[in-house]
């Protein structure tokens, strides 16, 4: 009897303790971050589709992160890919005008990736130190100016001097250099502004914008080419950077709500620096403690608290890591909220873990295939299947459309599986396995001689659409294992991926020129998908590896 009477008191004590460190009952939508002492109120739930901000006790409001972070990021990534993919369409009239063989076309298309690779790691480090908003704003200005540079620099004097190819290579290098910071900045923004339970959905929304840029580029490019030529195409896409930059600077917050509140008048720097970080609670105590923090409402467990820390499921570690990441993003540590503070994380530390190498290997395989699709698909439809320029661009639209839809669907599917009790590591492994093995089978069919155009388009659509599941696989796994260093981790892994893309895009030109066929390319890519699947299932984990 005495023990029973003490139970409510114990639960009350647990609630009080959790309140002091910032833990609270999770919102069922997953978009609400943990609240810290002296922190601003949580952001509004996005699951129900509402765009209304949450009123605070002081009369202010916390903006909806969908409108202030995810939507602007998706639009920025959309323009990134428009500027990137336009050359895959423009390369055909440009090569006809300048007499470029297929091998030189591959080198020219790979020039973008030279610059893109150069700023992956740097972009991640800068985003973690100064904030994703500032770094991506600089990237938008840079790659838009570089796109405008190409037609401006190709003057009659430049062409008469025989500098056409060097100028094109330089322009595409600079375009890639500016775009290289985009995805690391996105990773930083998601890690800092979005609760861990909704991370896969947030990444899915951002990547839907990313892949929609391919759609917009493939639809608009042939229309602009027909009316204004390839020079007008680069002018038009480059000019879109200015309104996007103004929108970005106006809408995107400089820091997460809690960090901004901690820096507001009346709250000195000590408020942010003394806010305690949530403890790495075990999954045995966390759900019960959260349950007692609400009066009368039914218990709702977090989507990542599904297994004990250190197990293969990775759920317990992911839960505590996600809470810690939210704390850090809200000013508790200041390492990645744009305050300019230094991190003690190094590349060598990241490379010391098999989990990092699993992500790197999968990134290398994914990018090898992705950039071949991105740069050579219109040419494949034109040269191998006999479609004209406009039909090649519009036919290439379908696979990218399926991939854009699949990116959002992958996030919803992953969050549903985790919420249903499937361990986080199992979700990452299963989705990435499907994302590689189904495209491998499609490419094997695509390599068969005499394949019909309809079958070829279908196989390409299946291959690209299914790889989008990787957004909830290896991409989401980057912030599982290193939530406080998401930008740096993304930049590191993507650097290896870009190197793979350079090799793949360049090699395709030489292979096609030598064999007059894309079949060897499809067979090699399918084999790499199988290798990547094996490595991923052996070494992937959703446990938090780096503090």
N, C-alpha and C positions, 0 to 999 in steps of 0.2 A: 504493500500500500504506500509505504514511504517512497519507494522507487518510482511508483506511478505518479505520485504527487510532484516528484522532482523533474519529471520529463518535460512539462511545459516550460519550467524555468530554464532547463538546459537548452531547449529549442530557442527560447527567447535570447539566451546568452549567445547562441550561435548566430542568430539574426543580427544581434548588436555587433558582434565581431566582424561579420561579413560587411555590415554597413560601414564600419570604420575603414576597411581596406578597399571598398568600392565594388564588392560583388553584390549582385542583386538578381532577382528572378528574371530570367530571360524572356524577352518578348517572343511570342510564337512565330513571328515572321522572321526573326533572326537578324533584322537590320539594326537592332539597337545595341550599342556598345555598352560595356560596364561603366558604371558611374563612379567617379572618384570623389574623395573629399574635396569640397570647394569647387567641384567641376560643374560645367554647364549641364542642363537637362539633356536627355538623350534625343537622338534624331528621330524623325517620324518613321513609322513603319511603312515600308514600301510594298509589302506583300499584297495589301489590299488595293494598291494602285493609287492611293491618295497622294496628292502633292502638297497638302497643307502642312506648314511647319508646326512643330510642337511648341505651344506657349510655355514660357518659363515662369518661375515664381516671381521674377523681377519685372515681368511684363514684356520681356524680349521674346525672341523666337529663334529656334534652331532650324536652319534651312534643311530641306529634304536633300539628302546626299545624292539622290537620283538626279535631281535638277541641277545641283551645284558641282557635282564631281563626275558621276558616271556619264550623263548625257554629253557634257562638254568633252570629256575624254573620248567618248565614242566618235564624236564629230571630228576631233583632232586626228584620230587614227584613220577615219574615213578619208580625209584629205591626204594624209600620208600615203595611203595606198593608191589614191587617184594619181598622185604625182609619180608614184613608183611604176604602176602598171601601164601608164600611157606609152612608155617606150616600147613595150611588147607589141603594141599596135603600130606605132609610128615607125618602128624599125623596118617594116616592109617597104613603105614608100621611100624612106631614107636610104635603105640599101640599094633600091633601084636607082635612086638619083646619084648616089656616090659610088656605086659599083662595089659594095661590100660583099665578100663571100660569107658562107655560113660560119666559118671558123672565126672571122673577124666580128661577125654579129654577136657570137657568144662572148667574146672578150669585151665588147662594148656593153652588153647587157650586164656583165658581171662587175663593171666599174662601180655601179651603185653599191654593190655589196662590199667593195673595198672600203668605202667611206663608212658604210653602215656598221661594219665590224669594228672600225677604229673607235667608235664612240659608245659601244655597248657597255663595257666595264666602266669607262669614265662617266657615262651618263648615269649609271646606277649609283656610283659613289657620290656624284654631285647631287642626285635626287635625294639620297639618304641624308646628305649633309644640309642642303639648302631647301629641300622640298620639291616635290614633283611639279608643282605649279610653275615655279620660276624656270626650272630646267626645260620643261616642255614648251613654255612660251618662247624661250630662246630658240628651241628647235624649230618651231613653226616659222618664225621669222627667217631663220637660216635656210631651210629647205625650200621655202617659197621663193626667196631671192635667187637661189641656185637654179630653180626651174626656169625663172625668167632669163637667167644668164645664157642658157643654151642658144635660143634663137638670136639673142642680141649679139653674142660673140661670133656667131657664124656669119660674119660679114663677107662681102665679095673679096675684100683684101685678105681676110683670114683664109678663105678657100684658095685664093690665088697663090698664097704662100705655102700651100700644102699642109696647113695646120688643122684641117677639118677633124681628123680623128683625135688628135691630142685635145682639142677644145671640147669635143663631145665627151671624151673620157674624163676630163677635169670637171665638167659640169655635172655629170652623173655621180662622180666621186663626192662632190660637194653636196649634192642632193642627199645621198646616202649618209654623209657625215652629219647633216642636220636631223635626219629621220632616225638615226641610231639611238637617240636619247628617248624616243617616244615610248617604247614598251617598258624600259626600266622605270621611267617616270610613272607610267600607268601602274606598274606593280607597287611602287611606293605609295601612290595615292590610294589604291585599294587597301593596302595594308594599314594605312593610317586613318582612313575615314569610314571603313566598312567593317562591321562586326564579323568575327570569324565564321559564325554560323551561316552567313550569306555570301561568303567569299567566292564560292564557285559561281553563284548567280551573277555576282558583280563582274567577275572576269568574263562570263558568257556575254553579258551586255556589251562590255567594252570590245570584245573580239567580234561581236556582231557588227559594230561600227567599222572595225578594222576590215573585215571581209566585205562589207558593203561598199567600201572604197573600190574594191576590184569590180564590183557590179557597176557602180557609177562610171568608173573609168572605161570599162568595156562597152558600155552603152553610149557614152558621150564622145569617146575618142573617134570612132568612125564618122559620126555626124559632124564633128568639128573639122576632121580631116577633109571631108567632102566639101565643106563650105570655105574653110580658111587655110587649108594645108597643114602640114605637120608643125610649122612654126606657130601658127595660131593656136594649136593645141597646147603647147607649152606656155604660151602667153596666158591663155585662159585659166589653166590650172594653177599657175604661179600666182596670178592676181587674186585668187580666192583666199590666199593666206592672210591678207590684211583684215577683212571683216572677221575671219575666224580668230585672229589674234586679239582684236578688240573685244570680242565676245568672251574669250577665255580670261582675259585680264579682269573683266568686270564681274564675271559670275563665279569663278572658282575661288574658294576661300584659301587664304595663305596658310592656315593651320587648322587642324581638327577643332570642333567646338570646345572641348574641354581645355585644350591648350590655349585657345583664344581667350576663354573666360579667365584662365589663370593669369593672363597677362593684362587683363583689363584694369582700369583705375581702381584702386582700393585693394588690389591683390598684387603684391610685389612679386619679384622673381622667386622668393622663398616659397610661395604658395605652390608653384609648379615643382620646384625641386624637392620639397618635403612630402609631396603626395606619395603615399606608399604604394609599392607595386603589389598586385594581387599575389597571394602565395600560390605555389604550385600544388594546389589541393588535389587529393586523390579522388578518384571517381566514386569511392565509397562514401565520402563525406560531402562532396560537392552537391549532388542532387538533393540530399536531405536538407542541407543547410539552405539551399535556394528555396526549397519548398516552404520552409518556415519563414521566409522573408515576405511572404504574401499572406494577407488575411482573407481566408475564405475562398480564394481562387484555386482551381485545380493545379496540380503540379505539372510543369512542363520541363522536360530535360533538354539540355543543349544538344545540338545535333552532333557534336563531336565527342561528347562524354559517353563513349560506348565501350571502352575497354581500359584496363589498368595501364598506367605508364610502363613503358618498356616492353609491352606485348606487341605481337605482330600487327594487331589492329591499329595501334597508334592512336586510339581515340582519346585515352586519358591524357597523354602527352599533348595531343593536339588541342584539347580543351584548355589546359592550363597555358599552353603556348599562345593560343588565340587570345585569352584574357590578358596575358602579359603583353602581347603585341598591341592590343587595344590601349592598354595603359601607356605603353611607350609612345604610341601615336598620339595620345591625348596630352602629352606634356610631361608624363611621369619621368621619362628619361631624356626626352628632347633629342634623341639621336636621329630622328628622321621626320621631324615635324617642321623643318624649315628654319630651325634656329641657328644653324651653322656650327653646332657642336661636333667634335670629332668622335669617331667610333674606333674601338680597338680591334675590330674585325679586319683580317687581312685575307688576301687571296689564298695564301698558303694554308690558312686555317680552314677555309671553305673546301679546298682541294684535299684536305686530310681525311675526309669522310667518304665511304663508299656510296652513301646516299647522294652526295653531290655528283659523283661520277656516273651514277645511274641516270640522273637528270641530264648530264652532259651527253652521254651516249644517245639517249632518246632524242635530245635536241638536235644532235648532229644528223641522225637518220631522218627526223621530221623535216629539217630544213633542206636536206639534200633533195627530197621529193617536192617539198613545197615550192622552192624557187625554180625548179624545173617546170612545174605546172604554171607558175606565175609568168615566167618569161618566154616559154616555148609553146604553150598551148595554142595560141592563135596561129603560130607558124605551122604547128603540127596539123591543125585543121585545114590550113591553106595548102600546104605542100603535100601532105600525105593523103588527105581526104578529098582535096580538090575544091574546097569552098573558096569563094571570093573573099576579099578583104572584109566587107561588111558582114557577110555570113559567118566568117571565122570569128569575128569579135562577138557577134550576138550568140553564136553557138557556145562560145566559151563562157557566156553569161550564166548558163544553167548550172554548171558545177559550182561556181562561186556563190550563186543564190542558195543552193542547198547547204553549202558550208556556212554561210552567214546564219541561216536558220538553225543549223546544227550547233553552232557555238552557244546560242542562248539555251537550246534544248539540253545541251550537255551539262550546263550549270544547274538547271532545274532537276535533271535526272540525278546528278551527284548528290545534291542537297536532299532530295527525296530518299535516296538509298541510305544516306547517313542518318537521316531522321527516322528511318524505319529500323535502325539498329545495326545496319551493316558497318563493320569496322572501317575507319577512314582509309587505312592502308589497302584493304580489300577493294574499296571503291576505286582508288587511284589505279590499282593494278588491273582490275577488270576493264575499266573504260579505256585505258591506254592499250591494252591487249586487243580489244575490238578495233580501236583506232588504227592499228597497224596491220592486223592479219586480214581484215576485210579488204583494205586497199591492195594488199599483196596479191590476193586472189584476183581482184579486178585487173591489176596490171598484167598478170599472167595471161588472162584472156585477151587483153589489149595487144599483147606481143604476138598473137597468133596471126599468121599470114592470111590475107583475104578477108579480114574482118570488115563488116559493113559499117558505113558511116553512123547509122543509128546505134549499132552495138558499141562502137567506139565512144560516142558521146555518152551512152549509158554507163559504160565502164569508168570513164573519166569522172562522171558525176558521182558514182558510188565511191570511188577512191577519194575524191576531195571531200565529199560530204561526210564520210565516216572519220576522216582524220581530224575533223573538228572536235570529236570527243576528247582529243588530247588536251583541250583547254581545261577540262576537269581532271586530267591525268597529270602529266608532267608539269604543266604550267602552274596549276594550283599547288602542286607539291613543293614548289620553290618556297612559298611562304609557309608551308607546313614545317619544313625543316629549319628555316631561318627567318622567322617572322619579323625580327627587328632589323634584318639586313636584306629585305626582299628586293630592293632595287639593285644592290650589289650582286646578289645571287643571280638575279635575272640577267644582269649585264654580263657576268662571267660566263654563264651557260650559253647565252645567246652569241657571245663572241665565238665560241667553238662552232655553234650552229651556222653563223655567217660564213666562217671559213669553209665549212662543208658546202654551203650554197654557192660560194665562188667556184669551188672545184667542180660542182655539178653543172652549173650553168655554162661554164667555159668548156667543160668536157663534152657536153651535148653537141656543141657546134662542130667540134672535130670529129666526133663519132658519126654524126649525120652526114658530114661532108665525105667521110671515108666509106661509109657503108650504105649511104642513101636510104637509111632506115632508122626509125626510132625504137625498134624492137629491142636492141641490146640495152638501151637506156631503161626501158620498162622492166626488163629481167633483172638488171642490177639493183634497181630501186626496190623491187619485190624482195630480193634476197636480203637487203639491208633492213627492211621492215621485220623480217623474221629474226635476224640477229638482235635488233633493238628490243623486240618482245622478250627474248630470253634474258637479256641483261636486266631489263626492267623488273621482271618477276622475281629475279634472284636478289636484287639489291634495293628495291624501292622500300621506303618506310615513310609513314606519316608522323612518326615521333619527332618531337622537337630536338634537333641535334645541336644547334648553335644558340647560345644565350645572347 
